[in-house]
Amino acid sequence: MKIAVVTDSSASLSAQAAQDYKITVVNDPIMFGNHVYHENVDINADQFYRLLKVEKDIPTISQISMPEMQVVFDQLQAAGYDQVLVVGLSSGISGYINNLKTYAPSVKGLAVEVFDSRTACAGTANMVKLAAAMALADYSMADILAQLDLLRTTTQTVLIVNSMRHLVKNGRIYNNSSLAGTMVLRNKPIITFNEHGKIQVLGKERTLKNAQQAVQDEFNRFVITSEQPVRLDIINANDPQIAEDWASELRYQFPAVRVKTGEIGPLMGVLTGEHALGMIWSYDWKPLLNTLNQQRVVD
């Protein structure tokens, strides 16, 4: 059975990775007022953050429609695929995945599986790349889903944001008795995806440096207890130099960890606003795949 892997653009997957792993990327819509933009089509990250500075209205997120997805499914079926695995943006912040789960049984000629990453950005991208690499290696859908479950269980996404305004405006904050405290001037709210993929406040610090240290302490605890090689992604909303500097420090402090940098694209930027900074950590998907391949040879 030939398996196609599909994701949405909020994963911020590079064009090279999509090409190398034969991943189909569907572009998320965002809205400034009544104007709809699609990631990677008529707006990129640089353009989005420039627009964010001049637009009076806070942008809002939208979601990919099922007719758009049907076009993708038709193309994949015509290309000879039998099965499709969609790994998408957390259902805790978008209705896309749940709508797709409802729609999937009606797709004719293809068996469509839908996997909720319960995260975004590089967290989703790592799951997508693992799934696509396994599909190219002819693993079954059941094997791929089992490994995605493992990777999702070990994935933690923690973001430091300048303001809660964007999250509040979009109605994407899950808990918060402590919400008022995070709105105080100079506070740096720290947010995370909980086990259900919803965004909640984890804490707050007075300075960016203190917030970075608090997040780093959480990461250190994960590294100490991890039984597998670890990957760390440092992501940013229009602050690439700060992200690179932090990544350099972390490579020095955690030499056994694979540390990468990436961006917070337009869709997630709608929720975080500009100057957000984050860490996404998990088991490293490449060693996971290598271990699977070695077991396959032994078996």
TILOLO-924454 format. One record per residue (C-alpha): residue number from 0; x, y, z; residue in one letter. Coordinates in nm, 2 decimals. Layout:
REM TILOLO-924454
<NUM; <X; Y; Z>; a>
...
END
This chain:
REM TILOLO-924454
<0; <0.00; 0.00; 0.00>; m>
<1; <0.13; 0.34; -0.10>; k>
<2; <0.10; 0.60; 0.18>; i>
<3; <0.09; 0.98; 0.12>; a>
<4; <0.17; 1.21; 0.41>; v>
<5; <0.00; 1.55; 0.43>; v>
<6; <0.04; 1.84; 0.67>; t>
<7; <-0.07; 2.20; 0.69>; d>
<8; <0.16; 2.50; 0.67>; s>
<9; <0.15; 2.59; 1.04>; s>
<10; <0.42; 2.32; 1.08>; a>
<11; <0.66; 2.56; 0.91>; s>
<12; <0.81; 2.27; 0.72>; l>
<13; <1.09; 2.38; 0.48>; s>
<14; <1.04; 2.34; 0.11>; a>
<15; <1.34; 2.12; 0.10>; q>
<16; <1.21; 1.89; 0.36>; a>
<17; <0.88; 1.86; 0.19>; a>
<18; <1.05; 1.77; -0.13>; q>
<19; <1.30; 1.53; 0.02>; d>
<20; <1.03; 1.34; 0.21>; y>
<21; <0.75; 1.38; -0.05>; k>
<22; <0.52; 1.56; 0.19>; i>
<23; <0.22; 1.74; 0.06>; t>
<24; <0.17; 2.08; 0.24>; v>
<25; <-0.17; 2.25; 0.24>; v>
<26; <-0.16; 2.62; 0.32>; n>
<27; <-0.34; 2.76; 0.62>; d>
<28; <-0.56; 3.08; 0.58>; p>
<29; <-0.54; 3.37; 0.82>; i>
<30; <-0.75; 3.69; 0.82>; m>
<31; <-0.67; 4.05; 0.87>; f>
<32; <-1.02; 4.21; 0.89>; g>
<33; <-1.21; 4.08; 0.59>; n>
<34; <-0.89; 4.00; 0.39>; h>
<35; <-0.79; 3.64; 0.37>; v>
<36; <-0.42; 3.54; 0.32>; y>
<37; <-0.28; 3.19; 0.28>; h>
<38; <0.06; 3.10; 0.42>; e>
<39; <0.33; 3.04; 0.16>; n>
<40; <0.10; 3.16; -0.12>; v>
<41; <0.03; 3.53; -0.07>; d>
<42; <0.20; 3.59; 0.26>; i>
<43; <0.52; 3.47; 0.42>; n>
<44; <0.65; 3.52; 0.77>; a>
<45; <0.84; 3.84; 0.70>; d>
<46; <0.54; 3.99; 0.52>; q>
<47; <0.31; 3.88; 0.80>; f>
<48; <0.52; 4.05; 1.08>; y>
<49; <0.55; 4.37; 0.88>; r>
<50; <0.17; 4.37; 0.83>; l>
<51; <0.12; 4.31; 1.20>; l>
<52; <0.30; 4.64; 1.28>; k>
<53; <0.08; 4.85; 1.06>; v>
<54; <-0.27; 4.69; 1.07>; e>
<55; <-0.50; 4.82; 1.34>; k>
<56; <-0.69; 4.50; 1.38>; d>
<57; <-0.55; 4.19; 1.55>; i>
<58; <-0.56; 3.91; 1.29>; p>
<59; <-0.76; 3.59; 1.34>; t>
<60; <-0.70; 3.24; 1.23>; i>
<61; <-0.92; 3.05; 0.99>; s>
<62; <-0.90; 2.69; 0.88>; q>
<63; <-0.86; 2.49; 0.56>; i>
<64; <-1.19; 2.39; 0.41>; s>
<65; <-1.29; 2.04; 0.33>; m>
<66; <-1.34; 2.12; -0.05>; p>
<67; <-0.97; 2.23; -0.05>; e>
<68; <-0.88; 1.90; 0.11>; m>
<69; <-1.08; 1.70; -0.14>; q>
<70; <-0.88; 1.86; -0.42>; v>
<71; <-0.56; 1.73; -0.25>; v>
<72; <-0.71; 1.39; -0.20>; f>
<73; <-0.81; 1.37; -0.57>; d>
<74; <-0.46; 1.46; -0.67>; q>
<75; <-0.30; 1.20; -0.44>; l>
<76; <-0.54; 0.93; -0.57>; q>
<77; <-0.45; 1.02; -0.93>; a>
<78; <-0.08; 0.99; -0.83>; a>
<79; <-0.14; 0.63; -0.73>; g>
<80; <-0.17; 0.65; -0.35>; y>
<81; <-0.39; 0.41; -0.16>; d>
<82; <-0.37; 0.57; 0.18>; q>
<83; <-0.33; 0.92; 0.32>; v>
<84; <-0.21; 1.02; 0.66>; l>
<85; <-0.28; 1.38; 0.76>; v>
<86; <-0.07; 1.51; 1.05>; v>
<87; <-0.20; 1.85; 1.14>; g>
<88; <-0.21; 2.15; 1.37>; l>
<89; <-0.34; 2.09; 1.72>; s>
<90; <-0.72; 2.04; 1.75>; s>
<91; <-0.70; 2.25; 2.07>; g>
<92; <-0.65; 2.57; 1.86>; i>
<93; <-0.82; 2.49; 1.53>; s>
<94; <-1.12; 2.29; 1.42>; g>
<95; <-0.94; 2.17; 1.11>; y>
<96; <-0.84; 1.83; 1.24>; i>
<97; <-1.17; 1.74; 1.40>; n>
<98; <-1.36; 1.85; 1.08>; n>
<99; <-1.12; 1.64; 0.88>; l>
<100; <-1.18; 1.33; 1.10>; k>
<101; <-1.55; 1.38; 1.04>; t>
<102; <-1.50; 1.42; 0.66>; y>
<103; <-1.24; 1.14; 0.61>; a>
<104; <-1.49; 0.85; 0.58>; p>
<105; <-1.66; 1.01; 0.29>; s>
<106; <-1.34; 1.02; 0.08>; v>
<107; <-1.38; 0.77; -0.20>; k>
<108; <-1.09; 0.56; -0.33>; g>
<109; <-0.85; 0.65; -0.04>; l>
<110; <-0.82; 0.54; 0.32>; a>
<111; <-0.76; 0.86; 0.51>; v>
<112; <-0.61; 0.86; 0.86>; e>
<113; <-0.60; 1.18; 1.06>; v>
<114; <-0.34; 1.24; 1.34>; f>
<115; <-0.37; 1.53; 1.58>; d>
<116; <-0.02; 1.66; 1.66>; s>
<117; <-0.16; 1.85; 1.97>; r>
<118; <0.11; 2.11; 1.90>; t>
<119; <0.24; 2.33; 1.61>; a>
<120; <0.54; 2.46; 1.43>; c>
<121; <0.85; 2.23; 1.46>; a>
<122; <0.66; 1.99; 1.70>; g>
<123; <0.42; 1.91; 1.42>; t>
<124; <0.70; 1.91; 1.16>; a>
<125; <0.90; 1.65; 1.35>; n>
<126; <0.60; 1.42; 1.35>; m>
<127; <0.54; 1.48; 0.98>; v>
<128; <0.90; 1.40; 0.89>; k>
<129; <0.90; 1.08; 1.09>; l>
<130; <0.57; 0.97; 0.93>; a>
<131; <0.69; 1.05; 0.58>; a>
<132; <1.03; 0.88; 0.63>; a>
<133; <0.85; 0.57; 0.75>; m>
<134; <0.61; 0.58; 0.46>; a>
<135; <0.90; 0.60; 0.22>; l>
<136; <1.05; 0.30; 0.39>; a>
<137; <0.72; 0.10; 0.34>; d>
<138; <0.61; 0.08; 0.70>; y>
<139; <0.24; 0.01; 0.75>; s>
<140; <0.00; 0.27; 0.86>; m>
<141; <-0.03; 0.10; 1.20>; a>
<142; <0.34; 0.11; 1.26>; d>
<143; <0.36; 0.48; 1.16>; i>
<144; <0.07; 0.57; 1.39>; l>
<145; <0.23; 0.38; 1.68>; a>
<146; <0.56; 0.58; 1.64>; q>
<147; <0.37; 0.91; 1.61>; l>
<148; <0.20; 0.83; 1.94>; d>
<149; <0.53; 0.78; 2.10>; l>
<150; <0.68; 1.10; 1.96>; l>
<151; <0.37; 1.30; 2.05>; r>
<152; <0.39; 1.17; 2.41>; t>
<153; <0.74; 1.30; 2.45>; t>
<154; <0.68; 1.64; 2.27>; t>
<155; <0.67; 1.95; 2.48>; q>
<156; <0.61; 2.30; 2.34>; t>
<157; <0.68; 2.60; 2.56>; v>
<158; <0.65; 2.96; 2.43>; l>
<159; <0.75; 3.30; 2.58>; i>
<160; <0.52; 3.57; 2.45>; v>
<161; <0.53; 3.95; 2.48>; n>
<162; <0.15; 3.98; 2.53>; s>
<163; <-0.16; 3.77; 2.58>; m>
<164; <-0.36; 4.01; 2.35>; r>
<165; <-0.35; 3.79; 2.05>; h>
<166; <-0.45; 3.47; 2.23>; l>
<167; <-0.73; 3.64; 2.41>; v>
<168; <-0.86; 3.81; 2.09>; k>
<169; <-0.87; 3.47; 1.92>; n>
<170; <-1.02; 3.29; 2.21>; g>
<171; <-0.74; 3.03; 2.23>; r>
<172; <-0.65; 3.04; 2.60>; i>
<173; <-0.76; 2.74; 2.80>; y>
<174; <-0.73; 2.81; 3.17>; n>
<175; <-0.69; 3.11; 3.33>; n>
<176; <-0.74; 3.25; 3.67>; s>
<177; <-0.38; 3.38; 3.63>; s>
<178; <-0.46; 3.56; 3.30>; l>
<179; <-0.49; 3.91; 3.45>; a>
<180; <-0.15; 3.88; 3.61>; g>
<181; <0.01; 3.80; 3.27>; t>
<182; <-0.13; 4.13; 3.13>; m>
<183; <0.08; 4.34; 3.36>; v>
<184; <0.34; 4.56; 3.19>; l>
<185; <0.68; 4.39; 3.14>; r>
<186; <0.56; 4.05; 3.24>; n>
<187; <0.67; 3.77; 3.01>; k>
<188; <0.39; 3.51; 2.99>; p>
<189; <0.50; 3.15; 2.94>; i>
<190; <0.25; 2.93; 2.76>; i>
<191; <0.23; 2.57; 2.66>; t>
<192; <0.02; 2.31; 2.49>; f>
<193; <-0.14; 2.08; 2.75>; n>
<194; <-0.21; 1.71; 2.70>; e>
<195; <-0.52; 1.79; 2.50>; h>
<196; <-0.35; 2.03; 2.27>; g>
<197; <-0.50; 2.34; 2.42>; k>
<198; <-0.29; 2.65; 2.50>; i>
<199; <-0.26; 2.74; 2.87>; q>
<200; <-0.05; 2.97; 3.08>; v>
<201; <0.24; 2.79; 3.24>; l>
<202; <0.38; 3.09; 3.43>; g>
<203; <0.52; 3.43; 3.39>; k>
<204; <0.85; 3.61; 3.45>; e>
<205; <0.96; 3.97; 3.48>; r>
<206; <1.23; 3.95; 3.21>; t>
<207; <1.30; 3.76; 2.89>; l>
<208; <1.62; 3.62; 3.04>; k>
<209; <1.43; 3.49; 3.35>; n>
<210; <1.17; 3.34; 3.13>; a>
<211; <1.43; 3.17; 2.91>; q>
<212; <1.60; 3.02; 3.22>; q>
<213; <1.26; 2.89; 3.35>; a>
<214; <1.19; 2.72; 3.02>; v>
<215; <1.55; 2.59; 3.01>; q>
<216; <1.51; 2.44; 3.36>; d>
<217; <1.20; 2.24; 3.23>; e>
<218; <1.40; 2.12; 2.94>; f>
<219; <1.69; 2.02; 3.16>; n>
<220; <1.46; 1.79; 3.36>; r>
<221; <1.34; 1.62; 3.04>; f>
<222; <1.70; 1.56; 2.93>; v>
<223; <1.80; 1.41; 3.26>; i>
<224; <1.52; 1.16; 3.26>; t>
<225; <1.51; 1.08; 2.88>; s>
<226; <1.59; 0.73; 2.78>; e>
<227; <1.63; 0.83; 2.41>; q>
<228; <1.84; 1.09; 2.22>; p>
<229; <1.67; 1.43; 2.24>; v>
<230; <1.60; 1.70; 1.98>; r>
<231; <1.54; 2.06; 2.07>; l>
<232; <1.39; 2.33; 1.83>; d>
<233; <1.43; 2.70; 1.92>; i>
<234; <1.15; 2.89; 1.74>; i>
<235; <1.10; 3.26; 1.71>; n>
<236; <0.85; 3.52; 1.58>; a>
<237; <1.06; 3.76; 1.39>; n>
<238; <1.36; 3.75; 1.63>; d>
<239; <1.60; 3.51; 1.45>; p>
<240; <1.92; 3.64; 1.61>; q>
<241; <1.79; 3.60; 1.96>; i>
<242; <1.69; 3.24; 1.87>; a>
<243; <2.03; 3.17; 1.71>; e>
<244; <2.21; 3.31; 2.02>; d>
<245; <2.00; 3.10; 2.25>; w>
<246; <2.05; 2.79; 2.04>; a>
<247; <2.43; 2.84; 2.05>; s>
<248; <2.42; 2.86; 2.43>; e>
<249; <2.21; 2.54; 2.45>; l>
<250; <2.44; 2.35; 2.21>; r>
<251; <2.73; 2.43; 2.45>; y>
<252; <2.53; 2.33; 2.76>; q>
<253; <2.37; 2.02; 2.61>; f>
<254; <2.63; 1.87; 2.36>; p>
<255; <2.44; 1.55; 2.33>; a>
<256; <2.12; 1.72; 2.21>; v>
<257; <2.05; 1.80; 1.85>; r>
<258; <1.95; 2.17; 1.85>; v>
<259; <1.78; 2.33; 1.55>; k>
<260; <1.62; 2.68; 1.50>; t>
<261; <1.30; 2.76; 1.31>; g>
<262; <1.03; 3.02; 1.28>; e>
<263; <0.68; 3.08; 1.40>; i>
<264; <0.49; 3.13; 1.08>; g>
<265; <0.19; 3.35; 1.01>; p>
<266; <-0.08; 3.12; 1.15>; l>
<267; <0.09; 3.07; 1.49>; m>
<268; <0.21; 3.43; 1.48>; g>
<269; <-0.16; 3.53; 1.48>; v>
<270; <-0.18; 3.37; 1.83>; l>
<271; <0.17; 3.46; 1.97>; t>
<272; <0.22; 3.81; 1.82>; g>
<273; <0.56; 3.93; 1.73>; e>
<274; <0.88; 3.86; 1.94>; h>
<275; <0.76; 3.53; 2.08>; a>
<276; <1.04; 3.28; 2.15>; l>
<277; <1.00; 2.91; 2.22>; g>
<278; <1.15; 2.57; 2.29>; m>
<279; <1.00; 2.25; 2.15>; i>
<280; <1.17; 1.93; 2.27>; w>
<281; <1.10; 1.56; 2.22>; s>
<282; <1.27; 1.23; 2.14>; y>
<283; <1.48; 1.28; 1.83>; d>
<284; <1.28; 1.13; 1.55>; w>
<285; <1.59; 1.03; 1.34>; k>
<286; <1.74; 0.79; 1.60>; p>
<287; <1.39; 0.65; 1.65>; l>
<288; <1.37; 0.57; 1.28>; l>
<289; <1.72; 0.42; 1.28>; n>
<290; <1.62; 0.20; 1.57>; t>
<291; <1.31; 0.08; 1.39>; l>
<292; <1.51; 0.00; 1.08>; n>
<293; <1.77; -0.20; 1.28>; q>
<294; <1.49; -0.40; 1.45>; q>
<295; <1.34; -0.47; 1.11>; r>
<296; <1.67; -0.61; 0.98>; v>
<297; <1.71; -0.83; 1.29>; v>
<298; <1.35; -0.95; 1.26>; d>
END
